[in-house]
Amino acid sequence: MIDPKKILRFVTDNFDEVKALYNLQKEKGTLQYEHINTIFDTEYKFNTVIEYAIIEEKIDETFVLRELYYNLMEGLLDDYSLDMPEQIEKYHTSLSKLSLKLKSISSKNETLSVIQGLLNEINKFDFQLKRNVKKLIEETKYIKANNDKLEYSQKVQKASELSTKYLEPLNIIMQNHSDSIVHLIDNVQQHSNTKRFEHDDIHIRNQYEMLSNTFSRVKREIQNHNRLLINEVIPLLERIKSESGVLTGFINFLGDANAFEVPEMMQKNIPTVYSINSKWDARDIWDSVDETQEDVIIENATEVEDKWLYDTKKYTQQLHSSLPLDDFYGWIEQTLNKEHEIIDSKKFLALSKLIFNKEIDVSYTSNKTTIVLEDKIITAPIAQVKRKKI
């Protein structure tokens, strides 16, 4: 067996060459002999990467980086690409089979083996999920920020692709329904919690406890990822798809006004406010006013203003007393209708901030509602709100 330190030292000393192999395989899919021979300037290095099993030869006499080193370079370079939802959904099948097997076996060694398999699969799922969520956020921010590199139509197209191909399927995977991974995690955790106290072997009890804690941690992280997608990525993608092309152009103009030629929109015309007869015209007006004697009565009129202030404590109490709600934004409209004859967007948006209250749980449905205000028409999602469990 080759000393692992020698392999790591070789990868470190020849990092640029191994990186070149990674980039070439990512572009071409496989590595040809002449490509590798060009990257490594000596026959010794070429033979070493084969001896150390950094690359392996395929049946068709092409080469590939071993998965271990490909994943290592991918992680070191932070060069992940978005995984298709099916690549994450596959863990539902493997976890489901292992969880069913765990409930049916009685052999100690087999039980330990299945528990280890569940731990391996859930950790792989957790890693791939984190990677996808991180990449989704990066891709979304890239689309939003690059006004000078992406045309408006390209931004809308990319935002729509992220939503339909990745975000929506990923959100379904993370929701808690009977066929979801979250539901499966709950079942494994429940079974583990029972066995960690009932099993007669202390070693297996400890393994069940580890399984329960790991699945509980992953479930909390899934909930955090889902909240992150709902609160950050989805609204940002929707803003990208709905933003105005004119507004985007104006933002580009503000970024570098000298880069654009501004057309002459209007002819300048400076009007004169006087004439040669202004003196006599003014005297005629003054004399006519001076000769008129009228009683002038000035009444102090009380100006009535509708000064509305957002009372956080008041509306928070009203929200908690109304929980649970099937339509949060509909509740806002009803609440304001009881107090005011006319509802404007300022009042509506002020109460909308209640959805960020830390004492409530929010879930969004695919349906939407239209709310007509005095100055705007708002299309809002149907948000279901309930009190958070302590």
Secondary structure, 3 states (H helix, E strand, C coil): CCCHHHHHHHHHHCHHHHHHHHHHHHHHCCECHHHHHHHCCCHHHHHHHHHCCCEEECCCCCEEECHHHHHHHHHHCCCCCCCCHHHHHHHHHHHHHHHHHHHHCCCHHHHHHHHHHHHHHHHHHHHHHHHHHHHHHHHHHHHHHCCCCCCHHHHHHHHHHHHHHHHHHHHHHHCCCCCCHHHHHHHHHHHHHHHHHHCCCHHHHHHHHHHHHHHHHHHHHHHHHHHHHHHHHHHHHHHHHHCCHHHHHHHHHHHCHHHCCCCCCCCCCCCCCCCCCHHHHHHHHHHHHHHCCCCCCCCCCCCCCCCCCCCHHHHHHHHHHHCCECCHHHHHHHHHHHHCCCCCHHHHHHHHHHHHCCCEEEEEEEEEEEEECCCCEEEEEEEEEEECCC
